[in-house]
Amino acid sequence: MTLAYKSPTAPPRKRESALRRVDWTLVLVALALSVLGALLVWSATSGKLSTYDNDPQAYLKKHLINLVIGVALAVLVSRFDYRLLRAYTPILWVVSVIGLVVVLSPIGTEINGAQAWISLPAGFTIQPSEFAKIAIILGMSMLLSEKRDAEDEPRDIDVFYALLVAAVPIGLVMLQPDLGTVMVTACAVFGIIAVSGAKTRWLVGILATAAIGSFVALQVGILKQYQVDRLTAFADPANDPRGIGYNTQQARIAIGSGGWFGQGLFEGPQTQGRFVPYNQTDFVYSVAGEELGFAGAAAIIVLLGVLLWRAVRIAIRASDLFGRLVASGIAVWIGFQAFENIGMNLGIMPVTGVPLPFVSYGGTSMFANWIAIGLLLNVHMKTKEK
């Protein structure tokens, strides 16, 4: 029997080559954040569930299922050439808008004052505004990357259409109302416009519109009273400490009591005593501060910093403007959302109800975050092919 000879210099198989092009730092950091989030969610919910004779690992199991689905979505998205998404982006945008319209219909479900969810069988819910972030980033990137020959900046009409693509979903989210998602999405919009090379007047106009829009929203009653109270409590933390200011005060007590290395998982008095509301979602960072201490809370910030560094690096090295704008939009989205969540736990930002990316409990948020990772990997891998 003759064995076939394989030259040691033969080119590697395509699959091996694809794996070699993966940004493993990005993937491992996102996984580390997600696994750490699972532990924090478990600690935050197990005591309460046990009190009512429920499965103490119920939230942990759901979080891990969400993580597995999210990773699968990332793999799927990373294998689909992002440059072909241009053809499908209008469809994705229309679907996202339909989802936001359905949320505002009687089918939508109101949770914590915002009608932002659609209830599904088996107790699951979906939040279309999370997917709308991705649709907005892709839609704006598609329009702003269609420059004519010899142009080094987008035409004004293209910038106008890009802002219109963002304005429709943002307006629908504002009607829910979900102020946190609007803030995060608006920052991503501003980042994409800035990176696209649009004229300065557009950036100034966006900032002015945001300021005027915020004033009008407060004056005409678009925001609900609890959202106005949150802003008031942020401006004056001592105002109504037993009411709207209670959450942030308890979160800061929890974080401050953690010391350098924390009380230990499942051992934090504030967390296990359930003094901090929504500590598996909005205030999960307070669990890290109390039970993992300064070291654990700082580790989350470092991991998020590494993830953003890789995202920015991918944007800078992208082989085309479309990829650069997509990666930039994702970087701004995740970066500002993380800052807002951690900031409201520390009392330096108003409470808006946005989750901590990859860490907080929530299926739709986890799916959207990992789809974003898949898009970043896609841009990175196609750049490495050049």
Secondary structure, 3 states (H helix, E strand, C coil): CCCCCCCCCCCCCHHHHHHHHCCHHHHHHHHHHHHHHHHHHHHHHHHHHHHCCCCCCHHHHHHHHHHHHHHHHHHHHHHCCHHHHHHHHHHHHHHHHHHHHHHCCCCEEEECCEEEEEECHHHCEECHHHHHHHHHHHHHHHHHCCCCCCCCCCCHHHHHHHHHHHHHHHHHHHCCCCHHHHHHHHHHHHHHHHHHCCCHHHHHHHHHHHHHHHHHHHHHCCCCHHHHHHHHHHHCCCCCCCCCCHHHHHHHHHHHCCCCCCCCCCCCHHHHCCCCCCCCCCCHHHHHHHHCHHHHHHHHHHHHHHHHHHHHHHHHHCCCHHHHHHHHHHHHHHHHHHHHHHHHHHCCCCCCCCCCCCCCCCHHHHHHHHHHHHHHHHHHHHHHHC
